[in-house]
Amino acid sequence: MTKKQDQEETFEKTEDENIESSEENSPENDLQVQLEEAQQSTKDNWDKVLRAQAEIQNLQRRNAKDLENAHKFALDGFVKALLEVKDSLTMGLKTAKEDDASIGGIIEGLEMTDKVFLSTLEKFGVELLNPAGEVFNPEFHEAVTMVPMPDKDSNSVLEVVQHGFTLNGRLVRPAMVVVVQ
């Protein structure tokens, strides 16, 4: 082979490679690659959206179940504390039914049970209203009757007929009182 023939063959090979590379970089191939990438990205994003929706639904179900359980068992601790009072009452009744039971012993047992009951209520934010000797407050007291007494301060509580109760500072039941006129 001559040098000229070698140059021609090399020139033809270079032209063939240029034609092939220009076909690979053609706009049609470039668009096809972009389309495939966009479709893959769309599939990935759709998968993420579906997973996020499933996670939100699972979270909503869990929260609903937790809320339902909170409503069902909100008084669980309170009930357990009241069972102590029930046990104390049962023991008092058992003692009162004995042949050698004395009135003094029964009264002492009732007073102890009353203390246990009030301390149990206090644990849960229930406070006793005993306004004896205080100024009448219509927000926390309910006047049953008014009694004229010149030696006592006017508009003060003379006697508590029934104690009142508050729950965390909010009135549950007003104290029923006798007020000095």
Secondary structure as a PSIPRED ss2 file (coil, helix, strand):
# PSIPRED VFORMAT (PSIPRED V4.0)

   1 M C   1.000  0.000  0.000
   2 T C   1.000  0.000  0.000
   3 K H   0.000  1.000  0.000
   4 K H   0.000  1.000  0.000
   5 Q H   0.000  1.000  0.000
   6 D H   0.000  1.000  0.000
   7 Q H   0.000  1.000  0.000
   8 E H   0.000  1.000  0.000
   9 E H   0.000  1.000  0.000
  10 T H   0.000  1.000  0.000
  11 F H   0.000  1.000  0.000
  12 E H   0.000  1.000  0.000
  13 K H   0.000  1.000  0.000
  14 T H   0.000  1.000  0.000
  15 E H   0.000  1.000  0.000
  16 D H   0.000  1.000  0.000
  17 E H   0.000  1.000  0.000
  18 N H   0.000  1.000  0.000
  19 I H   0.000  1.000  0.000
  20 E H   0.000  1.000  0.000
  21 S H   0.000  1.000  0.000
  22 S H   0.000  1.000  0.000
  23 E H   0.000  1.000  0.000
  24 E H   0.000  1.000  0.000
  25 N C   1.000  0.000  0.000
  26 S C   1.000  0.000  0.000
  27 P H   0.000  1.000  0.000
  28 E H   0.000  1.000  0.000
  29 N H   0.000  1.000  0.000
  30 D H   0.000  1.000  0.000
  31 L H   0.000  1.000  0.000
  32 Q H   0.000  1.000  0.000
  33 V H   0.000  1.000  0.000
  34 Q H   0.000  1.000  0.000
  35 L H   0.000  1.000  0.000
  36 E H   0.000  1.000  0.000
  37 E H   0.000  1.000  0.000
  38 A H   0.000  1.000  0.000
  39 Q H   0.000  1.000  0.000
  40 Q H   0.000  1.000  0.000
  41 S H   0.000  1.000  0.000
  42 T H   0.000  1.000  0.000
  43 K H   0.000  1.000  0.000
  44 D H   0.000  1.000  0.000
  45 N H   0.000  1.000  0.000
  46 W H   0.000  1.000  0.000
  47 D H   0.000  1.000  0.000
  48 K H   0.000  1.000  0.000
  49 V H   0.000  1.000  0.000
  50 L H   0.000  1.000  0.000
  51 R H   0.000  1.000  0.000
  52 A H   0.000  1.000  0.000
  53 Q H   0.000  1.000  0.000
  54 A H   0.000  1.000  0.000
  55 E H   0.000  1.000  0.000
  56 I H   0.000  1.000  0.000
  57 Q H   0.000  1.000  0.000
  58 N H   0.000  1.000  0.000
  59 L H   0.000  1.000  0.000
  60 Q H   0.000  1.000  0.000
  61 R H   0.000  1.000  0.000
  62 R H   0.000  1.000  0.000
  63 N H   0.000  1.000  0.000
  64 A H   0.000  1.000  0.000
  65 K H   0.000  1.000  0.000
  66 D H   0.000  1.000  0.000
  67 L H   0.000  1.000  0.000
  68 E H   0.000  1.000  0.000
  69 N H   0.000  1.000  0.000
  70 A H   0.000  1.000  0.000
  71 H H   0.000  1.000  0.000
  72 K H   0.000  1.000  0.000
  73 F C   1.000  0.000  0.000
  74 A C   1.000  0.000  0.000
  75 L C   1.000  0.000  0.000
  76 D H   0.000  1.000  0.000
  77 G H   0.000  1.000  0.000
  78 F H   0.000  1.000  0.000
  79 V H   0.000  1.000  0.000
  80 K H   0.000  1.000  0.000
  81 A H   0.000  1.000  0.000
  82 L H   0.000  1.000  0.000
  83 L H   0.000  1.000  0.000
  84 E H   0.000  1.000  0.000
  85 V H   0.000  1.000  0.000
  86 K H   0.000  1.000  0.000
  87 D H   0.000  1.000  0.000
  88 S H   0.000  1.000  0.000
  89 L H   0.000  1.000  0.000
  90 T H   0.000  1.000  0.000
  91 M H   0.000  1.000  0.000
  92 G H   0.000  1.000  0.000
  93 L H   0.000  1.000  0.000
  94 K H   0.000  1.000  0.000
  95 T H   0.000  1.000  0.000
  96 A H   0.000  1.000  0.000
  97 K C   1.000  0.000  0.000
  98 E C   1.000  0.000  0.000
  99 D C   1.000  0.000  0.000
 100 D C   1.000  0.000  0.000
 101 A C   1.000  0.000  0.000
 102 S C   1.000  0.000  0.000
 103 I H   0.000  1.000  0.000
 104 G H   0.000  1.000  0.000
 105 G H   0.000  1.000  0.000
 106 I H   0.000  1.000  0.000
 107 I H   0.000  1.000  0.000
 108 E H   0.000  1.000  0.000
 109 G H   0.000  1.000  0.000
 110 L H   0.000  1.000  0.000
 111 E H   0.000  1.000  0.000
 112 M H   0.000  1.000  0.000
 113 T H   0.000  1.000  0.000
 114 D H   0.000  1.000  0.000
 115 K H   0.000  1.000  0.000
 116 V H   0.000  1.000  0.000
 117 F H   0.000  1.000  0.000
 118 L H   0.000  1.000  0.000
 119 S H   0.000  1.000  0.000
 120 T H   0.000  1.000  0.000
 121 L H   0.000  1.000  0.000
 122 E H   0.000  1.000  0.000
 123 K H   0.000  1.000  0.000
 124 F C   1.000  0.000  0.000
 125 G C   1.000  0.000  0.000
 126 V E   0.000  0.000  1.000
 127 E E   0.000  0.000  1.000
 128 L E   0.000  0.000  1.000
 129 L E   0.000  0.000  1.000
 130 N C   1.000  0.000  0.000
 131 P C   1.000  0.000  0.000
 132 A C   1.000  0.000  0.000
 133 G C   1.000  0.000  0.000
 134 E C   1.000  0.000  0.000
 135 V E   0.000  0.000  1.000
 136 F C   1.000  0.000  0.000
 137 N C   1.000  0.000  0.000
 138 P C   1.000  0.000  0.000
 139 E C   1.000  0.000  0.000
 140 F C   1.000  0.000  0.000
 141 H E   0.000  0.000  1.000
 142 E E   0.000  0.000  1.000
 143 A E   0.000  0.000  1.000
 144 V E   0.000  0.000  1.000
 145 T E   0.000  0.000  1.000
 146 M E   0.000  0.000  1.000
 147 V E   0.000  0.000  1.000
 148 P C   1.000  0.000  0.000
 149 M C   1.000  0.000  0.000
 150 P C   1.000  0.000  0.000
 151 D C   1.000  0.000  0.000
 152 K C   1.000  0.000  0.000
 153 D C   1.000  0.000  0.000
 154 S C   1.000  0.000  0.000
 155 N C   1.000  0.000  0.000
 156 S E   0.000  0.000  1.000
 157 V E   0.000  0.000  1.000
 158 L E   0.000  0.000  1.000
 159 E E   0.000  0.000  1.000
 160 V E   0.000  0.000  1.000
 161 V E   0.000  0.000  1.000
 162 Q E   0.000  0.000  1.000
 163 H C   1.000  0.000  0.000
 164 G E   0.000  0.000  1.000
 165 F E   0.000  0.000  1.000
 166 T E   0.000  0.000  1.000
 167 L E   0.000  0.000  1.000
 168 N C   1.000  0.000  0.000
 169 G C   1.000  0.000  0.000
 170 R E   0.000  0.000  1.000
 171 L E   0.000  0.000  1.000
 172 V E   0.000  0.000  1.000
 173 R E   0.000  0.000  1.000
 174 P C   1.000  0.000  0.000
 175 A E   0.000  0.000  1.000
 176 M E   0.000  0.000  1.000
 177 V E   0.000  0.000  1.000
 178 V E   0.000  0.000  1.000
 179 V E   0.000  0.000  1.000
 180 V E   0.000  0.000  1.000
 181 Q C   1.000  0.000  0.000
